[in-house]
Amino acid sequence: MSELKKKINYTVVCVNEFANKFNIDEKEAFFYLYDYKGIEFIKENYDIEHTLSLDDAVEDLTIVCRNNGGCY
């Protein structure tokens, strides 16, 4: 599998896990993460983030988004 495909798959999993944690649908989760720099964070930090548990990754996304004005 190509590196790009791995990153895309990981991003999708993170969005789904984020949606599950906050009981929102995946589309809302994606737009929230996009608006509050979570998607950018995943792209920039994939090499480290994908080695962590999904719970840790979702926690990191939560912190990043709150630091950028998010409410979840």
Wavefront OBJ file of the C-alpha trace (Angstrom):
o trace
v 0.000 0.000 0.000
v 1.339 3.428 -0.877
v 2.267 5.918 1.830
v -0.488 8.299 0.671
v -3.099 5.567 0.930
v -1.916 4.715 4.457
v -2.235 8.360 5.485
v -5.715 8.627 3.987
v -6.852 5.425 5.704
v -5.436 6.605 9.022
v -7.166 9.969 8.675
v -10.496 8.262 7.986
v -10.080 6.049 11.052
v -9.249 9.076 13.215
v -12.285 10.983 11.953
v -14.524 7.985 12.679
v -13.081 7.525 16.165
v -13.478 11.237 16.879
v -17.103 11.063 15.734
v -17.726 8.053 17.979
v -16.167 9.726 21.018
v -18.314 12.844 20.701
v -21.429 11.103 19.382
v -21.550 13.087 16.139
v -21.742 11.860 12.567
v -18.613 11.361 10.501
v -19.329 14.264 8.154
v -19.703 16.696 11.061
v -16.527 15.296 12.623
v -14.573 15.771 9.404
v -15.661 19.374 8.936
v -15.007 20.142 12.608
v -11.512 18.627 12.417
v -10.869 20.450 9.158
v -12.065 23.824 10.481
v -10.103 23.581 13.737
v -6.852 22.260 12.212
v -7.190 18.618 13.292
v -6.851 17.282 9.745
v -3.806 19.476 9.211
v -2.361 18.119 12.462
v -2.847 14.523 11.310
v -1.179 15.269 7.980
v 1.795 17.013 9.579
v 2.273 14.505 12.404
v 1.285 11.212 10.785
v 4.701 9.641 11.360
v 4.298 9.943 15.129
v 0.521 9.821 15.549
v -0.002 6.526 13.731
v 2.271 4.804 16.240
v 0.015 5.841 19.147
v -3.245 4.272 20.249
v -6.387 5.628 18.637
v -7.478 6.942 22.038
v -4.252 8.950 22.256
v -4.685 10.214 18.705
v -8.262 11.339 19.400
v -7.102 13.042 22.591
v -4.392 14.874 20.623
v -6.973 15.939 18.032
v -9.239 17.201 20.799
v -6.436 19.312 22.269
v -5.390 20.720 18.888
v -8.953 21.659 17.989
v -9.632 23.279 21.369
v -6.421 25.281 20.992
v -7.782 26.511 17.661
v -11.207 27.544 18.959
v -13.096 24.238 18.900
v -15.611 23.259 21.552
v -15.327 19.438 21.709
l 1 2 3 4 5 6 7 8 9 10 11 12 13 14 15 16 17 18 19 20 21 22 23 24 25 26 27 28 29 30 31 32 33 34 35 36 37 38 39 40 41 42 43 44 45 46 47 48 49 50 51 52 53 54 55 56 57 58 59 60 61 62 63 64 65 66 67 68 69 70 71 72
